[in-house]
Amino acid sequence: MTTPPPPAIRNAAVIVAAGAGLRAGQPLPKQFAAWRGKPLVRHCAERFAAAGFAPIVVAIPEGAEAIAAQALHGVPAIQIVVGGNTRQASVRAGLEALAVAASDHVYIHDAARPILPAAVLARLADALMLQQAAIPVLPVIDSLTSADGAMMGQPAAREQLRRVQTPQAFHYAAILAAHRAWVGASNAGDDAQVAQAAGLAVALVEGDELLHKVTTAADFGGATVPLRIGTGYDVHRLAPGEELWLGGIQIENSHGLAGHSDADVAIHALVDAILGALADGDIGQHFPPSDPQWRGASSDRFLTYAVQRAANRGYGIGNVDLTIICEAPKIAPHRDVMRQRLADLMGIGVGGVSVKATTTERLGFTGRGEGIAAQAAVTLLAL
């Protein structure tokens, strides 16, 4: 007897778009203002729809029904509800609107975070297989102080702190019950706070710098040209006793690349190509080797940073072409894994990532096996 497959998880979304949004300096609430060619709220609504979420409930300010309907026209599975005077009240209104949708999981997201990486959605979905709640977080990198500067110079346990992002994901019935039972202050800081107050364990998953929150007028600066092209080149020497990281993956090899960070020469060339396309300096300016915080750092962080710099300027990655120059190791067995890893880091499809390899016919430092070089070309497209 064949066991039938388990039913598919029914994912719904609540987008919180009920705030005044006045800090952005726009003539209307920022969630309805144009950002890279379309209303801010539409970006995340389209991304949820493309990922198969339904219904997608959007909580809006009272009186904004017409502008919201226009901003979201044509997006599948949209349901508009009027939110409340607080974020928590708006979320609850959205959750109550889902009561007849028979949803299994719900993802609650701020409209001001327009880029929604598929990798984050996947990590949240995996976490919900084990816990009733999951949120994306990122480490705190900068030094911290109090608003009055009184804490300046005191050690801050940054390793104990995390930056919280959205979407935050929950078993629908559990988070609805938690919001109905909320007895804290009039407005919860976020939905994880409501969940924890109800006794729910909240899993932490890796977030993404692409989930940057659009907040100020500067964030609405538009791109001025539709296409930019950049190139990058980098070299690192091979040394015994070092790990070999190339294209975001670790490769077993007798020698690894030496450098201040993990010395991933392929990613470094790609980062320089992105920064070059933006006329935004080079990797050494943004991540100085003299800064001890980057000692041994994963180059993944450099790449996501560069992609975010491009996004903040109104550009997305069009395609990249990467060439690795070395005698060893052989790149071909690792090419597809590299392509997928780089695509995930940049938030694009693997079809937009080319990884090639060549040798110098045993000429020069790469030919003698003294180091590995990489060159990259990238196109940035205005969004």
Summary of the structure (lengths in Angstrom):
residues: 383
radius of gyration: 23.0
end to end distance: 51.6
largest distance: 72.0
contacts: 1247
relative contact order: 0.11
helix: 33%
strand: 25%
